[in-house]
């Protein structure tokens, strides 16, 4: 329960930490943390704010050692995606990884899907699928 409370505290103050990261830091399986989180939110009727997607972009970009030009490009794309409502219901870290990867491609920064996926804590396949999906949605709008 204490680890779940730490996760709730992170969310409330805007720190983009995932359940998995909190679990690893406390040497607890993230599924147990998730279960305790759901219990706390339900029992205490807590309204958890949505993670700021721009903070997630910055976190992924910093972990992947992305240069400032690419980071600014990613923030610009994230703002655009958020304004269009494309980000609604999407996992913010997966979306951030996708946008950072997309920015690397646009600016010519040499980072692989694997580099970005590892920085975000997602799989290469997830990044590829989200990238394909996001590109389609951006082309439609």
C-alpha positions in Angstrom: 0.0 0.0 0.0 2.8 2.4 0.8 4.3 2.0 -2.7 0.9 2.7 -4.2 0.6 5.8 -2.0 4.0 7.0 -3.4 2.7 6.5 -6.9 -0.4 8.5 -6.1 1.7 11.3 -4.6 3.9 11.3 -7.8 0.8 11.7 -9.9 -0.7 14.4 -7.8 2.5 16.6 -7.9 3.1 15.9 -11.6 6.1 13.6 -11.5 5.9 11.3 -14.5 6.8 8.0 -12.8 5.2 4.7 -14.0 3.8 2.0 -11.7 6.6 -0.2 -13.0 9.3 2.3 -12.1 7.8 2.8 -8.6 7.7 -1.0 -8.2 11.3 -1.5 -9.3 12.5 1.3 -7.0 10.8 -0.4 -4.1 11.6 -4.0 -5.2 7.8 -4.8 -5.5 6.1 -6.4 -8.5 4.3 -3.6 -10.4 1.1 -5.7 -10.6 0.9 -5.7 -6.8 1.4 -1.9 -6.8 -1.3 -1.6 -9.5 -3.7 -3.6 -7.4 -3.0 -1.6 -4.3 -3.3 1.6 -6.3 -6.8 0.6 -7.6 -7.9 -0.2 -4.0 -6.7 3.1 -2.6 -8.2 5.1 -5.4 -11.5 3.3 -5.1 -11.8 3.2 -1.3 -10.6 6.8 -0.7 -12.4 8.1 -3.8 -9.3 9.9 -5.0 -9.4 11.8 -8.3 -5.9 11.3 -9.8 -4.8 14.0 -12.3 -3.8 12.9 -15.8 0.0 12.9 -16.3 1.3 15.9 -18.2 2.3 14.5 -21.6 5.0 17.2 -22.1 6.8 16.1 -18.9 6.7 12.5 -20.2 8.3 13.7 -23.5 11.1 15.5 -21.6 11.7 12.5 -19.4 12.0 10.1 -22.3 14.1 12.5 -24.3 16.5 13.1 -21.3 16.8 9.3 -20.7 17.6 8.7 -24.4 20.1 11.7 -24.4 18.2 13.5 -27.2 19.5 16.9 -28.2 17.6 20.1 -27.5 16.5 20.7 -31.1 14.8 17.3 -31.2 13.4 17.8 -27.8 11.8 21.1 -28.7 10.4 19.4 -31.9 8.9 16.6 -29.8 7.3 19.1 -27.4 5.8 21.0 -30.4 4.4 17.7 -31.8 3.0 16.7 -28.4 1.2 20.1 -28.1 -0.3 19.6 -31.6 -1.4 16.0 -30.8 -2.9 17.2 -27.5 -4.8 20.1 -29.2 -6.2 17.7 -31.8 -7.4 15.3 -29.1 -5.4 12.5 -30.5 -3.8 11.8 -27.1 -7.0 11.2 -25.3 -7.0 7.8 -23.6 -3.4 7.0 -24.6 -0.7 5.9 -22.2 1.4 9.1 -21.8 4.8 7.3 -21.7 4.0 5.3 -24.9 2.8 8.4 -26.6 5.9 10.3 -25.5 8.2 7.6 -26.8 6.4 7.6 -30.1 6.6 11.4 -30.4 10.3 11.5 -29.4 11.0 8.8 -32.1 9.0 10.8 -34.6 11.0 13.9 -33.8 14.3 12.1 -34.2 13.3 11.1 -37.6 12.3 14.7 -38.5 15.5 16.3 -37.2 17.8 13.5 -38.4 19.0 12.5 -35.0 20.4 9.1 -35.0 18.4 7.2 -32.4 17.0 3.7 -32.9 13.5 2.5 -32.0 15.2 0.3 -29.4 17.0 3.4 -27.8 13.8 5.3 -27.4 11.8 2.3 -26.3 14.3 1.5 -23.6 14.3 5.1 -22.4 10.5 5.0 -22.1 10.2 1.5 -20.6 8.2 0.1 -23.5 8.9 -2.6 -26.1 10.2 -1.9 -29.7 7.0 -3.5 -31.0 4.8 -1.1 -29.0 6.8 1.9 -30.3 6.4 0.7 -33.9 2.7 0.1 -33.5 2.0 3.5 -31.8 4.2 5.2 -34.4 2.2 3.7 -37.3 -1.1 4.6 -35.6 -0.1 8.2 -34.7 1.3 8.8 -38.2 -2.1 7.7 -39.7 -4.0 10.0 -37.3 -1.8 13.0 -38.0 -2.1 12.5 -41.8 -5.9 12.4 -41.5 -6.1 15.7 -39.6 
